[in-house]
């Protein structure tokens, strides 16, 4: 009975190993897809690294390299990437002159 329980726990523990590898493979596939998209859009490899900091560089490079070879074999032209969106402009705070005090402020200062 004891042996059966130990074997059952061992079997359950080993079934979780597939999930770990599945997550790792998804991350690698994601990095390759990002690298391939960067190459197809004509972005430099360094720009791709800079834009995707969380993705391992090796995965991005693998996808970029595969797409580069594929594009050379099939003689596919680069598609121009869309321009980056400009950073949102900071809101300017309007400054009021000291002569334009509000009546409530004037009472506090004693004017």
MARPA-483723 format. One record per residue: x, y, z of N, C-alpha, C, O in turn; residue in three letters. Coordinates in nm, 2 decimals. Example, Ala and Ser with C-alpha at 12.3 -4.5 7.8 and 13.67 -1.06 7.14 Angstrom:
REM MARPA-483723
{nx 1.32; ny -0.57; nz 0.78; cax 1.23; cay -0.45; caz 0.78; cx 1.32; cy -0.33; cz 0.78; ox 1.42; oy -0.33; oz 0.85; type ALA}
{nx 1.28; ny -0.22; nz 0.71; cax 1.37; cay -0.11; caz 0.71; cx 1.29; cy 0.00; cz 0.79; ox 1.34; oy 0.11; oz 0.80; type SER}
END
This chain:
REM MARPA-483723
{nx 0.08; ny -0.12; nz 0.00; cax 0.00; cay 0.00; caz 0.00; cx 0.09; cy 0.13; cz 0.00; ox 0.06; oy 0.22; oz -0.07; type UNK}
{nx 0.19; ny 0.12; nz 0.08; cax 0.28; cay 0.24; caz 0.09; cx 0.35; cy 0.26; cz -0.04; ox 0.37; oy 0.37; oz -0.08; type UNK}
{nx 0.39; ny 0.15; nz -0.11; cax 0.46; cay 0.16; caz -0.24; cx 0.37; cy 0.23; cz -0.34; ox 0.41; oy 0.31; oz -0.42; type UNK}
{nx 0.24; ny 0.19; nz -0.34; cax 0.14; cay 0.24; caz -0.43; cx 0.13; cy 0.39; cz -0.41; ox 0.12; oy 0.46; oz -0.51; type UNK}
{nx 0.12; ny 0.44; nz -0.29; cax 0.11; cay 0.58; caz -0.26; cx 0.23; cy 0.66; cz -0.31; ox 0.21; oy 0.76; oz -0.37; type UNK}
{nx 0.35; ny 0.60; nz -0.29; cax 0.47; cay 0.67; caz -0.33; cx 0.47; cy 0.67; cz -0.48; ox 0.51; oy 0.78; oz -0.54; type UNK}
{nx 0.44; ny 0.57; nz -0.55; cax 0.44; cay 0.56; caz -0.69; cx 0.33; cy 0.66; cz -0.75; ox 0.36; oy 0.73; oz -0.85; type UNK}
{nx 0.22; ny 0.67; nz -0.68; cax 0.12; cay 0.76; caz -0.73; cx 0.16; cy 0.91; cz -0.72; ox 0.14; oy 0.99; oz -0.81; type UNK}
{nx 0.23; ny 0.94; nz -0.60; cax 0.28; cay 1.08; caz -0.59; cx 0.39; cy 1.11; cz -0.69; ox 0.40; oy 1.22; oz -0.74; type UNK}
{nx 0.47; ny 1.01; nz -0.72; cax 0.58; cay 1.02; caz -0.82; cx 0.52; cy 1.05; cz -0.96; ox 0.57; oy 1.13; oz -1.03; type UNK}
{nx 0.42; ny 0.98; nz -0.99; cax 0.35; cay 0.99; caz -1.12; cx 0.29; cy 1.13; cz -1.13; ox 0.30; oy 1.19; oz -1.24; type UNK}
{nx 0.22; ny 1.17; nz -1.03; cax 0.16; cay 1.31; caz -1.03; cx 0.27; cy 1.42; cz -1.04; ox 0.25; oy 1.51; oz -1.12; type UNK}
{nx 0.38; ny 1.40; nz -0.97; cax 0.49; cay 1.50; caz -0.98; cx 0.55; cy 1.51; cz -1.12; ox 0.58; oy 1.61; oz -1.17; type UNK}
{nx 0.56; ny 1.39; nz -1.18; cax 0.62; cay 1.39; caz -1.32; cx 0.53; cy 1.44; cz -1.43; ox 0.58; oy 1.49; oz -1.53; type UNK}
{nx 0.40; ny 1.44; nz -1.41; cax 0.31; cay 1.49; caz -1.51; cx 0.32; cy 1.64; cz -1.52; ox 0.29; oy 1.70; oz -1.62; type UNK}
{nx 0.36; ny 1.71; nz -1.41; cax 0.38; cay 1.86; caz -1.41; cx 0.50; cy 1.90; cz -1.50; ox 0.51; oy 2.02; oz -1.54; type UNK}
{nx 0.59; ny 1.81; nz -1.53; cax 0.71; cay 1.85; caz -1.60; cx 0.68; cy 1.89; cz -1.74; ox 0.75; oy 1.98; oz -1.80; type UNK}
{nx 0.57; ny 1.83; nz -1.80; cax 0.53; cay 1.87; caz -1.94; cx 0.49; cy 2.02; cz -1.94; ox 0.51; oy 2.09; oz -2.04; type UNK}
{nx 0.42; ny 2.06; nz -1.84; cax 0.37; cay 2.20; caz -1.83; cx 0.49; cy 2.30; cz -1.83; ox 0.48; oy 2.40; oz -1.89; type UNK}
{nx 0.59; ny 2.27; nz -1.76; cax 0.71; cay 2.35; caz -1.75; cx 0.77; cy 2.37; cz -1.89; ox 0.80; oy 2.48; oz -1.93; type UNK}
{nx 0.79; ny 2.26; nz -1.96; cax 0.85; cay 2.27; caz -2.09; cx 0.76; cy 2.34; cz -2.19; ox 0.81; oy 2.40; oz -2.28; type UNK}
{nx 0.63; ny 2.32; nz -2.17; cax 0.54; cay 2.39; caz -2.26; cx 0.55; cy 2.54; cz -2.25; ox 0.54; oy 2.61; oz -2.35; type UNK}
{nx 0.56; ny 2.59; nz -2.12; cax 0.58; cay 2.73; caz -2.10; cx 0.71; cy 2.78; cz -2.16; ox 0.71; oy 2.89; oz -2.23; type UNK}
{nx 0.82; ny 2.71; nz -2.15; cax 0.95; cay 2.75; caz -2.20; cx 0.94; cy 2.75; cz -2.35; ox 0.99; oy 2.84; oz -2.42; type UNK}
{nx 0.88; ny 2.65; nz -2.41; cax 0.86; cay 2.65; caz -2.56; cx 0.78; cy 2.76; cz -2.61; ox 0.81; oy 2.82; oz -2.72; type UNK}
{nx 0.68; ny 2.80; nz -2.54; cax 0.59; cay 2.91; caz -2.58; cx 0.67; cy 3.04; cz -2.58; ox 0.66; oy 3.13; oz -2.67; type UNK}
{nx 0.76; ny 3.06; nz -2.47; cax 0.84; cay 3.18; caz -2.46; cx 0.94; cy 3.19; cz -2.58; ox 0.97; oy 3.29; oz -2.64; type UNK}
{nx 1.00; ny 3.07; nz -2.61; cax 1.09; cay 3.07; caz -2.73; cx 1.02; cy 3.10; cz -2.86; ox 1.08; oy 3.17; oz -2.94; type UNK}
{nx 0.91; ny 3.04; nz -2.88; cax 0.83; cay 3.07; caz -3.00; cx 0.79; cy 3.21; cz -3.01; ox 0.79; oy 3.27; oz -3.11; type UNK}
{nx 0.76; ny 3.27; nz -2.89; cax 0.72; cay 3.42; caz -2.89; cx 0.84; cy 3.50; cz -2.93; ox 0.83; oy 3.60; oz -3.01; type UNK}
{nx 0.96; ny 3.47; nz -2.88; cax 1.08; cay 3.54; caz -2.91; cx 1.11; cy 3.53; cz -3.06; ox 1.16; oy 3.63; oz -3.12; type UNK}
{nx 1.10; ny 3.41; nz -3.11; cax 1.13; cay 3.39; caz -3.25; cx 1.03; cy 3.47; cz -3.34; ox 1.07; oy 3.52; oz -3.44; type UNK}
{nx 0.90; ny 3.47; nz -3.30; cax 0.80; cay 3.55; caz -3.38; cx 0.83; cy 3.69; cz -3.37; ox 0.82; oy 3.76; oz -3.48; type UNK}
{nx 0.88; ny 3.74; nz -3.26; cax 0.91; cay 3.89; caz -3.25; cx 1.03; cy 3.92; cz -3.34; ox 1.03; oy 4.02; oz -3.41; type UNK}
{nx 1.13; ny 3.83; nz -3.34; cax 1.25; cay 3.85; caz -3.42; cx 1.22; cy 3.85; cz -3.57; ox 1.27; oy 3.93; oz -3.65; type UNK}
{nx 1.13; ny 3.75; nz -3.61; cax 1.09; cay 3.74; caz -3.75; cx 1.01; cy 3.86; cz -3.79; ox 1.03; oy 3.91; oz -3.90; type UNK}
{nx 0.93; ny 3.91; nz -3.71; cax 0.85; cay 4.03; caz -3.74; cx 0.94; cy 4.15; cz -3.75; ox 0.92; oy 4.24; oz -3.84; type UNK}
{nx 1.04; ny 4.16; nz -3.67; cax 1.13; cay 4.28; caz -3.68; cx 1.21; cy 4.27; cz -3.81; ox 1.23; oy 4.37; oz -3.87; type UNK}
{nx 1.25; ny 4.15; nz -3.85; cax 1.33; cay 4.14; caz -3.98; cx 1.24; cy 4.17; cz -4.09; ox 1.28; oy 4.24; oz -4.19; type UNK}
{nx 1.12; ny 4.12; nz -4.09; cax 1.02; cay 4.14; caz -4.20; cx 0.99; cy 4.29; cz -4.22; ox 0.97; oy 4.34; oz -4.33; type UNK}
{nx 0.99; ny 4.36; nz -4.10; cax 0.95; cay 4.50; caz -4.11; cx 1.08; cy 4.59; cz -4.14; ox 1.06; oy 4.71; oz -4.15; type UNK}
{nx 1.19; ny 4.53; nz -4.14; cax 1.31; cay 4.61; caz -4.18; cx 1.38; cy 4.67; cz -4.06; ox 1.47; oy 4.76; oz -4.07; type UNK}
{nx 1.33; ny 4.64; nz -3.94; cax 1.39; cay 4.70; caz -3.82; cx 1.53; cy 4.63; cz -3.79; ox 1.55; oy 4.52; oz -3.82; type UNK}
{nx 1.62; ny 4.71; nz -3.74; cax 1.75; cay 4.66; caz -3.70; cx 1.74; cy 4.57; cz -3.58; ox 1.64; oy 4.58; oz -3.50; type UNK}
{nx 1.83; ny 4.48; nz -3.57; cax 1.82; cay 4.38; caz -3.46; cx 1.84; cy 4.45; cz -3.33; ox 1.77; oy 4.41; oz -3.23; type UNK}
{nx 1.92; ny 4.55; nz -3.32; cax 1.93; cay 4.63; caz -3.19; cx 1.81; cy 4.70; cz -3.15; ox 1.77; oy 4.70; oz -3.04; type UNK}
{nx 1.73; ny 4.75; nz -3.25; cax 1.60; cay 4.81; caz -3.22; cx 1.51; cy 4.71; cz -3.17; ox 1.43; oy 4.74; oz -3.08; type UNK}
{nx 1.51; ny 4.59; nz -3.22; cax 1.42; cay 4.49; caz -3.18; cx 1.45; cy 4.45; cz -3.03; ox 1.36; oy 4.43; oz -2.95; type UNK}
{nx 1.58; ny 4.44; nz -3.00; cax 1.62; cay 4.41; caz -2.86; cx 1.57; cy 4.52; cz -2.77; ox 1.52; oy 4.49; oz -2.66; type UNK}
{nx 1.59; ny 4.65; nz -2.81; cax 1.55; cay 4.76; caz -2.73; cx 1.40; cy 4.77; cz -2.71; ox 1.36; oy 4.80; oz -2.60; type UNK}
{nx 1.33; ny 4.73; nz -2.81; cax 1.18; cay 4.74; caz -2.79; cx 1.12; cy 4.62; cz -2.71; ox 1.01; oy 4.63; oz -2.66; type UNK}
{nx 1.20; ny 4.51; nz -2.70; cax 1.15; cay 4.39; caz -2.63; cx 1.25; cy 4.35; cz -2.53; ox 1.31; oy 4.25; oz -2.54; type UNK}
{nx 1.26; ny 4.43; nz -2.43; cax 1.36; cay 4.40; caz -2.32; cx 1.34; cy 4.27; cz -2.25; ox 1.43; oy 4.21; oz -2.21; type UNK}
{nx 1.21; ny 4.23; nz -2.23; cax 1.18; cay 4.11; caz -2.15; cx 1.21; cy 3.98; cz -2.22; ox 1.22; oy 3.88; oz -2.16; type UNK}
{nx 1.22; ny 3.99; nz -2.35; cax 1.24; cay 3.87; caz -2.43; cx 1.39; cy 3.84; cz -2.44; ox 1.46; oy 3.93; oz -2.47; type UNK}
{nx 1.43; ny 3.71; nz -2.43; cax 1.57; cay 3.68; caz -2.44; cx 1.62; cy 3.71; cz -2.58; ox 1.56; oy 3.68; oz -2.68; type UNK}
{nx 1.74; ny 3.77; nz -2.58; cax 1.80; cay 3.81; caz -2.71; cx 1.83; cy 3.69; cz -2.80; ox 1.82; oy 3.70; oz -2.92; type UNK}
{nx 1.86; ny 3.58; nz -2.74; cax 1.89; cay 3.46; caz -2.83; cx 1.76; cy 3.42; cz -2.91; ox 1.77; oy 3.38; oz -3.02; type UNK}
{nx 1.65; ny 3.42; nz -2.84; cax 1.52; cay 3.38; caz -2.91; cx 1.49; cy 3.48; cz -3.02; ox 1.45; oy 3.44; oz -3.13; type UNK}
{nx 1.51; ny 3.61; nz -2.99; cax 1.48; cay 3.72; caz -3.09; cx 1.58; cy 3.70; cz -3.21; ox 1.53; oy 3.70; oz -3.33; type UNK}
{nx 1.70; ny 3.67; nz -3.18; cax 1.80; cay 3.66; caz -3.29; cx 1.77; cy 3.53; cz -3.38; ox 1.78; oy 3.54; oz -3.50; type UNK}
{nx 1.73; ny 3.42; nz -3.31; cax 1.70; cay 3.30; caz -3.39; cx 1.58; cy 3.33; cz -3.49; ox 1.59; oy 3.29; oz -3.60; type UNK}
{nx 1.48; ny 3.40; nz -3.44; cax 1.37; cay 3.43; caz -3.53; cx 1.41; cy 3.53; cz -3.64; ox 1.37; oy 3.52; oz -3.76; type UNK}
{nx 1.49; ny 3.63; nz -3.60; cax 1.54; cay 3.73; caz -3.70; cx 1.62; cy 3.66; cz -3.81; ox 1.61; oy 3.69; oz -3.93; type UNK}
{nx 1.71; ny 3.57; nz -3.77; cax 1.80; cay 3.50; caz -3.86; cx 1.72; cy 3.41; cz -3.95; ox 1.74; oy 3.40; oz -4.07; type UNK}
{nx 1.62; ny 3.33; nz -3.90; cax 1.54; cay 3.25; caz -3.98; cx 1.46; cy 3.33; cz -4.09; ox 1.45; oy 3.29; oz -4.20; type UNK}
{nx 1.41; ny 3.44; nz -4.04; cax 1.33; cay 3.52; caz -4.14; cx 1.42; cy 3.58; cz -4.24; ox 1.38; oy 3.60; oz -4.36; type UNK}
{nx 1.54; ny 3.62; nz -4.20; cax 1.64; cay 3.68; caz -4.30; cx 1.67; cy 3.58; cz -4.41; ox 1.67; oy 3.61; oz -4.52; type UNK}
{nx 1.70; ny 3.45; nz -4.37; cax 1.73; cay 3.35; caz -4.47; cx 1.61; cy 3.32; cz -4.56; ox 1.63; oy 3.31; oz -4.68; type UNK}
{nx 1.49; ny 3.32; nz -4.50; cax 1.37; cay 3.29; caz -4.58; cx 1.35; cy 3.40; cz -4.68; ox 1.31; oy 3.38; oz -4.79; type UNK}
{nx 1.37; ny 3.53; nz -4.63; cax 1.34; cay 3.64; caz -4.72; cx 1.45; cy 3.65; cz -4.83; ox 1.41; oy 3.68; oz -4.95; type UNK}
{nx 1.57; ny 3.61; nz -4.81; cax 1.67; cay 3.60; caz -4.91; cx 1.64; cy 3.49; cz -5.01; ox 1.66; oy 3.51; oz -5.13; type UNK}
{nx 1.59; ny 3.38; nz -4.97; cax 1.56; cay 3.27; caz -5.06; cx 1.44; cy 3.30; cz -5.15; ox 1.45; oy 3.27; oz -5.27; type UNK}
{nx 1.34; ny 3.36; nz -5.09; cax 1.22; cay 3.39; caz -5.16; cx 1.22; cy 3.53; cz -5.23; ox 1.13; oy 3.57; oz -5.30; type UNK}
{nx 1.33; ny 3.60; nz -5.20; cax 1.35; cay 3.74; caz -5.26; cx 1.23; cy 3.83; cz -5.22; ox 1.17; oy 3.89; oz -5.30; type UNK}
{nx 1.20; ny 3.83; nz -5.09; cax 1.09; cay 3.91; caz -5.04; cx 1.15; cy 4.05; cz -4.99; ox 1.25; oy 4.05; oz -4.93; type UNK}
{nx 1.08; ny 4.15; nz -5.03; cax 1.12; cay 4.29; caz -4.99; cx 1.07; cy 4.32; cz -4.85; ox 0.98; oy 4.26; oz -4.80; type UNK}
{nx 1.14; ny 4.41; nz -4.79; cax 1.11; cay 4.45; caz -4.66; cx 0.99; cy 4.54; cz -4.66; ox 0.97; oy 4.63; oz -4.75; type UNK}
{nx 0.90; ny 4.52; nz -4.56; cax 0.79; cay 4.61; caz -4.55; cx 0.82; cy 4.72; cz -4.45; ox 0.87; oy 4.69; oz -4.34; type UNK}
{nx 0.80; ny 4.84; nz -4.49; cax 0.84; cay 4.96; caz -4.40; cx 0.76; cy 4.95; cz -4.27; ox 0.64; oy 4.94; oz -4.28; type UNK}
{nx 0.83; ny 4.97; nz -4.16; cax 0.76; cay 4.96; caz -4.03; cx 0.68; cy 5.09; cz -4.01; ox 0.72; oy 5.19; oz -4.06; type UNK}
{nx 0.57; ny 5.08; nz -3.93; cax 0.50; cay 5.20; caz -3.90; cx 0.58; cy 5.29; cz -3.81; ox 0.67; oy 5.24; oz -3.74; type UNK}
{nx 0.56; ny 5.42; nz -3.83; cax 0.64; cay 5.51; caz -3.74; cx 0.60; cy 5.50; cz -3.60; ox 0.49; oy 5.47; oz -3.57; type UNK}
{nx 0.70; ny 5.52; nz -3.51; cax 0.67; cay 5.52; caz -3.37; cx 0.57; cy 5.63; cz -3.33; ox 0.58; oy 5.74; oz -3.39; type UNK}
{nx 0.48; ny 5.60; nz -3.24; cax 0.39; cay 5.71; caz -3.19; cx 0.47; cy 5.81; cz -3.11; ox 0.56; oy 5.76; oz -3.03; type UNK}
{nx 0.45; ny 5.94; nz -3.13; cax 0.52; cay 6.03; caz -3.05; cx 0.48; cy 6.02; cz -2.90; ox 0.37; oy 5.98; oz -2.87; type UNK}
{nx 0.57; ny 6.05; nz -2.81; cax 0.55; cay 6.05; caz -2.67; cx 0.44; cy 6.15; cz -2.64; ox 0.44; oy 6.26; oz -2.70; type UNK}
{nx 0.35; ny 6.12; nz -2.55; cax 0.24; cay 6.22; caz -2.52; cx 0.31; cy 6.35; cz -2.46; ox 0.39; oy 6.34; oz -2.37; type UNK}
{nx 0.26; ny 6.46; nz -2.51; cax 0.31; cay 6.59; caz -2.46; cx 0.27; cy 6.61; cz -2.31; ox 0.15; oy 6.58; oz -2.27; type UNK}
{nx 0.36; ny 6.67; nz -2.24; cax 0.33; cay 6.69; caz -2.10; cx 0.23; cy 6.81; cz -2.09; ox 0.25; oy 6.91; oz -2.17; type UNK}
{nx 0.14; ny 6.81; nz -2.00; cax 0.05; cay 6.92; caz -1.98; cx 0.12; cy 7.03; cz -1.92; ox 0.19; oy 7.02; oz -1.82; type UNK}
{nx 0.10; ny 7.15; nz -1.98; cax 0.16; cay 7.27; caz -1.92; cx 0.08; cy 7.33; cz -1.81; ox -0.04; oy 7.34; oz -1.83; type UNK}
{nx 0.14; ny 7.35; nz -1.70; cax 0.06; cay 7.41; caz -1.59; cx 0.07; cy 7.56; cz -1.61; ox 0.18; oy 7.62; oz -1.62; type UNK}
{nx -0.05; ny 7.62; nz -1.61; cax -0.06; cay 7.77; caz -1.63; cx -0.02; cy 7.84; cz -1.50; ox -0.07; oy 7.80; oz -1.39; type UNK}
{nx 0.07; ny 7.93; nz -1.51; cax 0.12; cay 8.00; caz -1.39; cx 0.04; cy 8.13; cz -1.38; ox 0.01; oy 8.20; oz -1.48; type UNK}
{nx -0.01; ny 8.16; nz -1.27; cax -0.08; cay 8.29; caz -1.24; cx 0.02; cy 8.39; cz -1.19; ox 0.11; oy 8.36; oz -1.11; type UNK}
{nx -0.01; ny 8.51; nz -1.23; cax 0.08; cay 8.62; caz -1.18; cx 0.04; cy 8.65; cz -1.03; ox -0.07; oy 8.62; oz -0.99; type UNK}
{nx 0.14; ny 8.71; nz -0.96; cax 0.12; cay 8.74; caz -0.82; cx 0.01; cy 8.85; cz -0.81; ox -0.06; oy 8.85; oz -0.70; type UNK}
{nx -0.01; ny 8.93; nz -0.91; cax -0.11; cay 9.04; caz -0.90; cx -0.25; cy 8.98; cz -0.92; ox -0.35; oy 9.05; oz -0.89; type UNK}
{nx -0.27; ny 8.86; nz -0.97; cax -0.40; cay 8.80; caz -1.00; cx -0.43; cy 8.71; cz -0.88; ox -0.47; oy 8.59; oz -0.91; type UNK}
{nx -0.43; ny 8.76; nz -0.76; cax -0.46; cay 8.67; caz -0.65; cx -0.61; cy 8.66; cz -0.64; ox -0.69; oy 8.75; oz -0.67; type UNK}
{nx -0.65; ny 8.54; nz -0.60; cax -0.80; cay 8.52; caz -0.58; cx -0.84; cy 8.59; cz -0.45; ox -0.75; oy 8.62; oz -0.36; type UNK}
{nx -0.96; ny 8.63; nz -0.44; cax -1.01; cay 8.71; caz -0.32; cx -0.98; cy 8.63; cz -0.19; ox -0.95; oy 8.69; oz -0.09; type UNK}
{nx -1.00; ny 8.49; nz -0.20; cax -0.97; cay 8.42; caz -0.08; cx -0.83; cy 8.42; cz -0.04; ox -0.79; oy 8.42; oz 0.08; type UNK}
{nx -0.74; ny 8.42; nz -0.13; cax -0.59; cay 8.43; caz -0.11; cx -0.56; cy 8.57; cz -0.05; ox -0.47; oy 8.58; oz 0.03; type UNK}
{nx -0.63; ny 8.67; nz -0.10; cax -0.60; cay 8.81; caz -0.06; cx -0.64; cy 8.83; cz 0.09; ox -0.57; oy 8.90; oz 0.16; type UNK}
{nx -0.74; ny 8.76; nz 0.13; cax -0.78; cay 8.77; caz 0.27; cx -0.68; cy 8.70; cz 0.37; ox -0.66; oy 8.75; oz 0.48; type UNK}
{nx -0.62; ny 8.60; nz 0.32; cax -0.53; cay 8.52; caz 0.40; cx -0.40; cy 8.60; cz 0.42; ox -0.34; oy 8.60; oz 0.53; type UNK}
{nx -0.36; ny 8.68; nz 0.32; cax -0.23; cay 8.75; caz 0.32; cx -0.25; cy 8.89; cz 0.39; ox -0.15; oy 8.95; oz 0.43; type UNK}
{nx -0.38; ny 8.93; nz 0.41; cax -0.40; cay 9.06; caz 0.48; cx -0.40; cy 9.18; cz 0.39; ox -0.39; oy 9.29; oz 0.44; type UNK}
{nx -0.43; ny 9.16; nz 0.26; cax -0.44; cay 9.28; caz 0.17; cx -0.57; cy 9.33; cz 0.16; ox -0.60; oy 9.43; oz 0.09; type UNK}
END
